[in-house]
Amino acid sequence: MTDYSTIDFSPLDALTGDEVVTHSPVRDVRLPSGNVLALVTLDNGRDHTRPNTLGPATLAELGRTLETLKQRAAAGEIHAVAITGKQYILAAGADLSDVAKLPSKEVARLIAQRGHQVLGSLSDLGVPSFAFVNGLALGGGLEIALNSTYRTVDASAAAVALPEVFLGIIPGWGGAYLLPNLIGIENALEVVVSNPLKQNRMLKPQQAFDLGIMDAIFPAASYLEDSLRWADGVLTGRVKVERKNEPGKIERLTKWPIAIKVARGMLESKIGTVPRSPYVALDLLDKAKSGTKAEGFAREDEALADLITGDQFAASMYAFDLVQKRAKRPVGAPDKALAKKVTKVGVIGAGLMASQFALLFVRKLRVPVVITDLDQGRVDKGVASIREEIGKLEAKGRLDADTANQLRALVHGTTDRGEFADCDFVIEAVFEEVGVKQEVFSAIEKIVADDTILATNTSSLSVAEIGSALEHPERLVGFHFFNPVAVMPLIEVVKTDATSDAALSTAFVVAKGLGKNAVLTADAPGFVVNRLLAKVMGEAARAVYEGTPITVVEKAFAPLGLPMGPFQLIDLVGWKVAAHVQDTMAGAFPERFFASENFHELAALPEVVEKDKGGRVTGWTKAAQKVLVTGKTPVAPETILARVQDGLAQEIKIMLDEGVVPEVQDIDLCLILGAGWPFIDGGASPYLDREGASERAFGDTFHHPPIRGIGG
C-alpha cells in the first residue's frame, strides 16, 4: 500500500500561486476533567463570503500543524485534538481554482495523495481527534470530519455534503471508503451518489446526525462549549458513543451487493451510462465493504487522478463557473438603479401558468398580486389554487402560519381590470397567439401608469410583434419562464429594439428578487433554449418520419447525456406545445428546422408514447401508430447523433453571429439552467468542440483552446 510519507509533493508547489491559504492556528483548552485539548481553527482570514478551502499550501500547513500535535501527544502534553472552522464555516472543500493548470495525471494523483496523507493523519495522532463541524462542511470539509475519531455538528450549520459526483469527480480524501463503513451502504449511496444528482442536494445538520455521520448535535448559541464538554465526557468515559448505522457482517455479505446492484440499475435508467463519476463512485462504495483503509485510500487516489484529468471534469468546472459567477452577474443588464420599484404585480390570466406566476411573485417579493381572467369562475379557481399551494407549503413546514396567512391576504382575483391601475409590473400568461397577447396588453395599457412595465411570457413569438400594438412598446420586455416555474432557475429576458433600459433593468431586478438567474437574449425566434431544443426535437421527428423506430431514435441521443430522451421530453412539455414550437422555428428557418404534421396528429391523442417504470420511452401507443405517417428509409443511430451534433453547432454559431446572446457562455448557461443540459457537457459548446461537430459545421471551435482534460 501507499506510504504517503515517502512521496515527493513538491510539484504541487506550482499550484499555490493564486491560493487563498486557510491557516491552522492552535490553542490549548483545559477541559473540566483536567485533560488538555489542542483546538485547531481553520481560518483563511476572509469573511463568510469567502469560505475556507483546502488547497495545496493549506494542506501542507495543516500537515505540519498535525505533525507537531502528534509529537506533543507523544510527550503527554495534550490528551486530544479538535479541529473546527472560522465562524459559520468548517471548509467548503478542495480549492479547485488551479486544477486547469495541472500538467499531468501524476500531479493530479499527488492532490489525492496529499489529502489522504494530511486528513488521514487525524486518525493517527496517538490521541482521539474530534471534528467540531461549526458550519458549512462540503467535500474535503466533511472528509476532515470523517477522518477524525469523533464528530459534533452545529444545528445551524448551512449544509453538510459530499457534492463531488455533481462536478464529475468522486470524494477522494477518504469519503468513498470511510462513509459507507460509518453509516452503511444505503445511506452512503444517498449521500455520495443520489443527492449530488438531485441538483446537488445537501444535508441539514439534523439529517447528518440522524444518518450517523455526526455523533452529537448542539445548538448554535453554546455550540463550542457543548462540544468541548461532550469531548471531555468521551475522554473520561462518561459519554458512550453509539453508532447504530455502522454496517455489520450480515449487511456486508447480503445487503451491500444488492444495494449496489439496485443503485446501478437506477442510474442506468435515469442518467444513462455517459456520466463517468457516478459509476466510479458506485464501484468505490462497492469495494469499501471489505479490505483495509489503506487499500480504500489507494483506490480513491487512482479514481480521483483519472477523473480530475478527464474531459467531463473540465467541462463540469466550466459549467460550475458559469452557474456560480456569470449567472450572478448577467451580461448586458443595465444599471439596477434604473429599475422601477415594484410594489404591486398584476398577472393576466388565472390558469395553471398564471397561478404559478402569482404564487412565485407573492412568495418571493411579498407584494400584493392581482390576477384576472375572462370570468369570475376562472378567477376564483385560480385564487383557490394559489391559496391551496400556500397551504401545502405551510403543511410541509416551509412557511409558518403567520407568513402563510400574510401571503394569502396578498393574493387577490378580479374580473375588473381597473384594479391593475396601480400595478408596477404586469405579466401575461394567456394563449400563445400574437393576436391574443396584443389584445390583452392593449387593453391593460389604457389602465396602468405610463411607466408600468409589461412582461410577456411568450416562449417563441416575436416580442416586438406583440408590442407593435402598444402606444409605448418601450415598456414591453420578454420574461420567459420555464416549467415548473417554482423549480426551474432560468428566465430569458428578451430585449426588442424598442425596449427601454428602465424596462430591462426592472426585469433583471425582478428576476433576481424571484430567486432566478436571468440571461439577456435578443428578440429572435425561440430565443435560446426553445430554439436549440427545437433543433433536437426536429431531428428526432425527422428520423421517425424517415421510418426509424422510436426506441432507436431515443437511444441515438444517449451520448449527449441529456436528462431525458427527445420524445420523453416532448411528452413532458406537451405535444401541442412542441408542435407549436416546431412550426414557429420551421416557419422562421425552413432550411434548418424540421416540422412534421405528425406532431399535430399526435397532439390530439390522450396518450402518445408508452414508458417503462423509469419514465423511458419504450414505444408508441396503438392510437399513435394509427396516425403516424412514416417512410421506409430508417437511419442509423450514429447518423442521427451526427445530425444533431452538427445541427446544434451550426445553429449556435448562427445565433452568435446574429447577436442573439453576447457570448457562447450565455448559450451554455441557458441550456444548463433552462433545459437541464448536463454539467459534464459544459452545456453544449465544449461537448460539440470535443466531438468535432464545431469543426464539421463551421471549420473552427467555440473555445480556444477547446475545453478538455489533460492530454485531451
Residue pairs with C-beta under 8 A, 6 or more apart in sequence:
1 292
1 294
1 295
1 298
2 113
2 116
2 294
2 297
2 298
2 301
4 113
4 116
4 117
4 120
5 117
7 110
7 113
7 117
9 56
9 60
9 110
9 113
9 114
9 117
11 103
11 106
11 107
11 110
12 56
12 60
12 107
12 110
12 111
12 114
13 56
14 101
14 103
15 55
15 56
15 98
15 101
15 102
15 107
16 55
16 56
16 57
16 98
17 98
18 97
18 98
19 55
19 56
19 57
19 58
19 95
19 97
19 98
20 44
20 46
20 50
20 53
20 55
20 95
21 44
21 55
21 57
21 58
21 61
22 42
22 43
22 44
22 52
22 53
22 54
22 55
22 58
22 62
22 91
23 42
23 43
23 44
23 45
23 58
23 61
24 40
24 41
24 42
24 58
24 61
24 62
24 65
24 83
25 40
25 41
25 43
26 38
26 39
26 40
26 41
26 65
26 68
26 69
27 38
27 39
27 41
28 36
28 37
28 38
28 39
28 78
29 36
29 37
29 38
29 39
29 228
30 36
30 37
31 37
31 228
31 229
31 231
31 232
31 235
32 229
32 232
33 232
33 235
33 236
35 79
35 80
35 232
35 235
35 236
36 77
36 78
36 79
36 80
37 78
37 79
37 80
37 81
37 82
37 130
37 228
37 231
37 232
38 69
38 72
38 78
38 80
38 81
38 82
39 82
39 83
39 84
40 62
40 65
40 66
40 69
40 81
40 82
40 83
40 84
41 83
41 84
41 85
41 86
42 52
42 62
42 83
42 84
42 85
42 86
42 90
42 91
43 52
43 85
43 86
44 50
44 51
44 52
44 53
44 58
44 86
48 86
48 87
48 88
48 89
51 89
51 91
51 92
51 136
52 58
52 85
52 86
52 89
52 90
52 91
52 92
52 141
53 91
53 92
53 93
53 94
53 95
54 62
54 91
54 93
54 94
54 95
54 115
54 140
54 141
55 94
55 95
55 97
55 98
56 95
56 111
56 114
58 95
59 114
59 115
59 118
60 114
60 118
62 118
63 114
63 117
63 118
63 121
66 81
66 118
66 121
66 122
66 125
67 121
69 78
69 81
69 125
70 121
70 124
70 125
70 126
72 78
73 79
73 81
73 125
73 126
73 127
74 126
78 127
79 127
79 235
80 127
80 128
80 129
80 130
80 231
80 235
81 122
81 125
81 127
81 128
81 129
81 130
82 129
82 130
82 131
82 132
82 227
82 228
82 231
83 122
83 129
83 130
83 131
83 132
83 144
83 148
84 90
84 131
84 132
84 133
84 134
84 224
84 227
85 91
85 134
85 135
85 141
87 134
87 135
88 134
88 135
88 136
88 157
88 158
89 134
89 135
89 136
89 158
90 131
90 133
90 134
90 135
90 136
90 137
90 141
90 144
90 145
90 157
91 136
91 137
91 138
91 140
91 141
91 144
92 136
92 138
92 139
92 141
93 138
93 139
93 140
93 141
93 163
94 111
94 115
94 139
94 140
94 173
96 167
96 317
99 308
99 313
99 317
100 314
100 317
102 108
102 111
102 308
102 309
102 710
103 710
104 309
104 710
105 305
105 306
105 309
105 710
105 711
106 305
108 304
108 305
108 308
108 309
108 710
109 301
109 302
109 304
109 305
111 304
111 305
111 308
112 172
112 173
112 300
112 301
112 304
112 305
112 308
113 301
115 140
115 143
115 172
115 173
115 174
116 173
116 174
116 297
116 300
116 301
119 140
119 143
119 144
119 147
119 173
119 174
120 147
120 174
120 297
122 129
122 131
122 144
122 147
122 148
122 149
123 129
123 147
123 148
123 149
128 149
128 150
128 234
128 235
129 147
129 148
129 149
129 150
130 148
130 149
130 150
130 151
130 152
130 227
130 231
130 234
131 144
131 145
131 148
131 150
131 151
131 152
132 152
132 223
132 224
132 227
133 142
133 145
133 151
133 152
133 153
133 154
133 157
133 160
133 205
133 214
134 154
134 157
134 223
134 224
135 154
135 156
135 157
135 158
136 157
136 158
136 159
137 144
137 145
137 153
137 157
137 159
137 160
137 161
138 159
138 160
138 161
138 162
138 163
138 202
139 161
139 162
139 163
139 164
139 171
139 173
139 175
140 173
142 160
142 161
142 162
142 175
142 213
143 162
143 171
143 173
143 174
143 175
143 178
145 151
145 213
145 214
146 174
146 175
146 178
146 179
146 182
146 213
147 173
147 174
147 178
150 215
150 231
150 234
150 241
151 213
151 214
151 215
151 216
152 214
152 215
152 216
152 217
152 218
152 223
152 226
152 227
152 230
152 231
153 160
153 205
153 208
153 209
153 214
153 216
153 217
153 218
154 205
154 217
154 218
154 219
154 220
154 223
155 205
155 206
155 217
155 218
155 219
155 220
155 223
156 205
156 219
156 220
156 223
157 205
159 202
159 203
159 204
160 202
160 203
160 204
160 205
160 207
160 208
160 213
160 214
161 191
161 195
161 196
161 200
161 201
161 202
161 203
162 171
162 175
162 179
162 191
162 192
162 196
163 195
163 196
163 200
163 202
164 170
164 171
164 172
164 175
164 192
164 196
164 277
164 281
165 192
165 193
165 196
165 197
165 277
165 278
165 281
166 196
166 197
166 200
166 316
166 679
167 277
167 313
167 316
167 317
167 320
167 679
168 275
168 276
168 277
168 307
168 310
168 312
168 313
168 315
168 316
168 317
168 679
168 680
169 277
169 304
169 307
169 308
169 313
169 316
170 176
170 192
170 277
170 280
170 281
170 284
170 300
170 303
170 304
170 307
171 179
171 192
171 281
171 300
172 300
172 301
172 303
172 304
173 300
174 296
174 297
174 300
175 192
175 300
176 192
176 281
176 284
176 285
176 288
176 296
176 299
176 300
176 303
177 284
177 288
177 293
177 296
177 297
177 299
177 300
178 293
178 296
179 188
179 191
179 192
179 213
180 187
180 188
180 247
180 285
180 288
180 289
181 246
181 247
181 288
182 212
182 213
182 243
182 245
182 246
183 191
183 211
183 212
183 213
183 245
183 246
184 212
184 245
184 246
184 247
184 251
184 255
185 247
185 251
185 255
185 256
185 259
185 260
185 285
185 289
186 255
186 259
187 211
187 212
187 245
188 285
188 288
189 259
189 260
189 263
189 282
189 285
190 211
191 203
191 211
191 213
192 281
192 285
193 263
193 267
193 278
193 281
193 282
193 285
194 201
195 201
195 202
195 203
197 270
197 271
197 278
203 211
203 213
205 214
205 217
206 217
208 214
209 216
209 217
211 245
212 243
212 244
212 245
212 246
215 241
215 243
216 226
216 227
216 230
218 226
218 227
218 230
219 226
230 239
232 238
233 239
234 241
247 255
247 256
247 289
252 289
252 290
256 286
256 289
257 286
257 289
260 282
260 285
260 286
263 282
264 279
264 282
266 614
267 278
267 279
267 282
269 612
269 613
269 614
269 615
269 616
270 614
271 278
271 561
271 563
272 558
272 561
273 279
273 558
274 558
274 559
274 560
274 561
274 678
274 680
275 312
275 561
275 678
275 680
276 307
276 310
276 312
276 680
277 307
277 312
277 313
277 680
280 303
280 306
280 307
283 303
284 296
284 299
284 300
284 303
287 296
287 299
288 296
307 313
309 709
309 710
309 711
310 709
310 712
311 690
311 708
311 709
311 712
312 680
312 709
313 709
314 682
314 686
314 707
314 708
314 709
314 712
315 679
315 680
315 681
315 682
315 686
315 687
315 690
315 707
316 679
316 680
316 682
318 668
318 682
318 683
318 686
318 707
319 668
319 672
319 679
319 681
319 682
319 683
320 679
322 665
322 668
322 669
322 672
322 683
323 517
323 669
323 672
323 673
326 665
326 666
326 669
327 517
327 519
327 669
327 673
328 517
330 493
330 508
330 517
330 518
330 519
330 520
331 520
331 662
331 663
331 666
332 495
332 520
332 662
333 493
333 504
333 505
333 508
333 518
333 520
334 501
334 502
334 504
334 505
334 508
335 501
335 505
336 505
336 508
336 509
337 505
338 501
338 502
338 505
338 506
339 502
339 505
339 506
339 508
339 509
339 510
340 424
340 425
340 451
340 452
340 453
340 502
340 506
341 424
342 365
342 367
342 424
342 425
342 453
342 506
342 509
342 510
342 513
343 367
343 368
343 424
344 367
344 368
344 369
344 370
344 422
344 423
344 424
344 425
345 358
345 361
345 362
345 365
345 367
345 368
345 369
345 370
345 423
345 424
345 425
345 426
345 427
346 369
346 370
346 371
346 372
346 420
346 423
346 425
346 426
346 427
346 444
346 448
347 354
347 357
347 358
347 361
347 369
347 370
347 371
347 372
347 426
347 427
347 428
347 429
348 354
348 371
348 372
348 426
348 427
348 428
348 429
348 430
348 440
348 444
349 371
349 372
349 373
349 382
349 428
349 429
349 430
350 371
350 372
350 373
350 378
350 379
350 381
350 382
350 383
350 413
351 373
351 378
351 382
351 429
352 385
353 429
353 457
353 481
353 483
353 485
354 371
354 373
354 382
354 429
355 371
355 382
355 385
355 386
355 389
356 481
356 483
356 484
356 485
356 486
357 427
357 429
357 457
357 481
357 485
358 369
358 371
358 382
358 386
358 411
359 386
359 389
359 390
359 486
360 485
360 486
360 514
361 367
361 369
361 514
362 369
362 386
362 407
362 410
362 411
363 393
363 407
364 513
364 514
364 515
365 510
365 513
365 514
366 406
366 407
366 410
367 410
368 410
368 411
368 412
369 410
369 411
369 412
370 412
370 413
370 414
370 419
370 420
370 423
371 379
371 382
371 383
371 386
371 411
371 412
371 413
371 414
372 379
372 413
372 414
372 415
372 416
372 417
372 419
372 420
373 379
373 382
373 413
373 415
374 415
375 415
376 415
379 413
379 414
379 415
380 413
382 413
383 411
383 412
383 413
386 411
387 408
387 411
390 399
390 404
390 407
390 408
391 404
393 399
393 404
394 400
394 401
394 404
399 407
412 419
417 443
417 444
417 447
418 447
420 426
420 444
420 447
420 448
421 447
421 448
421 449
422 449
423 448
423 452
424 449
424 452
424 453
425 452
425 453
425 455
425 506
425 510
426 444
426 448
426 452
426 453
426 454
426 455
427 454
427 455
427 456
427 457
427 479
428 437
428 440
428 441
428 454
428 455
428 456
428 457
429 457
430 436
430 437
430 440
431 437
432 458
432 459
432 460
432 461
432 577
432 580
433 461
434 461
434 462
434 465
434 466
437 456
437 458
437 461
437 466
438 466
438 468
438 469
439 469
441 454
441 456
441 466
441 467
441 469
441 470
441 476
442 469
442 470
444 454
445 454
445 470
445 471
445 472
448 454
450 472
450 475
451 475
451 502
452 475
453 475
453 477
453 502
453 503
453 506
453 507
454 470
454 475
454 476
454 477
454 503
455 476
455 477
455 478
455 479
455 507
456 463
456 466
456 476
456 477
456 478
456 479
457 479
457 480
457 481
458 466
458 478
458 480
459 480
459 526
459 527
459 530
459 577
459 581
460 525
460 526
460 527
460 530
460 580
460 581
460 584
460 585
461 584
462 523
462 525
463 476
463 477
463 478
463 494
463 496
463 499
463 523
464 473
464 496
464 497
464 498
464 523
466 476
467 473
467 476
467 496
467 498
470 476
473 496
473 498
473 499
474 498
474 499
474 500
474 503
475 500
475 503
476 496
476 498
476 499
476 503
477 493
477 494
477 495
477 499
477 503
477 504
477 506
477 507
478 492
478 493
478 494
478 495
478 496
478 521
478 523
478 527
479 491
479 493
479 494
479 507
479 510
479 511
480 491
480 492
480 493
480 494
480 527
481 488
481 491
481 516
482 488
482 490
482 491
482 529
482 674
482 675
483 573
488 673
488 674
489 515
489 516
489 517
489 673
490 516
490 517
490 518
490 519
490 529
490 670
490 673
490 674
491 511
491 514
491 516
491 517
491 518
491 519
492 518
492 519
492 521
492 527
492 528
492 529
492 670
492 674
493 504
493 507
493 508
493 511
493 518
493 519
493 520
493 521
494 521
494 522
494 523
494 527
495 504
495 520
495 521
495 522
495 523
496 523
497 523
504 520
507 518
508 518
508 520
511 517
511 518
512 518
517 669
517 673
519 528
519 661
519 666
519 669
519 670
519 673
520 661
520 662
520 666
521 527
521 528
521 660
521 661
521 666
521 670
522 658
522 659
522 660
522 661
524 531
524 655
524 658
524 660
525 531
525 584
525 585
525 588
525 589
526 532
526 534
526 581
526 584
526 585
526 588
527 660
528 655
528 660
528 661
528 666
528 667
528 670
528 671
528 674
529 670
529 671
529 674
529 675
530 581
530 585
531 585
531 651
531 655
531 660
532 648
532 651
532 652
532 667
532 671
532 675
532 684
533 569
533 581
533 675
534 581
534 582
534 584
534 585
534 593
535 585
535 592
535 593
535 644
535 647
535 648
535 651
536 557
536 562
536 566
536 644
536 648
537 566
537 569
537 570
537 578
537 581
537 582
538 582
538 585
538 586
538 593
538 594
538 595
539 566
539 594
539 640
539 643
539 644
539 647
540 553
540 557
540 566
540 567
540 570
540 640
541 582
541 594
541 595
541 596
541 598
541 599
542 594
542 596
542 643
543 552
543 553
543 556
543 634
543 635
543 640
544 550
544 553
544 596
544 598
544 628
544 630
545 594
545 596
545 598
545 629
545 630
545 631
546 630
546 631
546 633
546 634
546 635
547 630
547 631
547 632
547 633
547 634
548 634
548 635
548 640
549 634
550 567
550 609
550 617
550 619
550 620
551 617
551 618
551 619
552 634
552 637
552 640
553 565
553 566
553 567
553 640
554 565
554 566
554 567
554 568
554 616
554 617
555 637
556 637
556 638
556 640
556 641
556 644
557 565
557 566
557 640
557 641
557 644
558 565
559 641
560 641
560 644
560 681
560 687
561 678
561 680
561 681
561 687
562 569
562 676
562 677
562 678
563 676
563 678
564 572
564 615
564 616
565 616
565 617
567 609
567 617
568 609
568 611
568 615
568 616
568 617
570 578
571 608
571 609
571 611
571 617
574 603
575 599
575 602
575 603
575 605
575 608
576 603
578 599
578 603
579 595
579 599
579 600
579 602
579 603
582 593
582 594
582 595
582 596
582 599
583 595
585 593
585 595
586 593
586 594
586 595
587 595
592 647
592 650
592 651
596 629
597 629
598 627
598 628
598 629
601 627
601 628
601 629
602 608
602 624
602 627
602 628
604 627
605 621
605 623
605 624
605 627
606 623
607 621
607 623
607 624
608 620
608 621
608 623
608 624
609 617
609 618
609 619
609 620
609 621
609 624
610 617
610 618
610 619
610 620
610 621
611 617
611 618
612 618
620 628
642 693
645 688
645 691
645 693
645 696
646 693
646 696
646 697
648 684
648 688
648 693
649 688
649 693
649 694
649 696
649 697
649 698
650 697
650 698
652 664
652 667
652 684
652 685
652 688
652 702
653 694
653 697
653 698
653 702
655 661
655 667
656 663
656 664
656 667
661 667
661 670
664 685
664 702
664 703
667 683
667 684
667 685
668 677
668 682
668 683
668 684
668 685
668 686
669 683
671 677
671 683
671 684
672 679
672 683
677 683
677 684
681 687
682 707
685 694
685 702
685 703
686 702
686 703
686 706
686 707
686 708
688 694
688 697
688 702
689 695
689 701
689 702
689 703
689 706
689 707
690 706
690 707
690 708
690 712
694 700
694 701
694 702
695 701
706 712
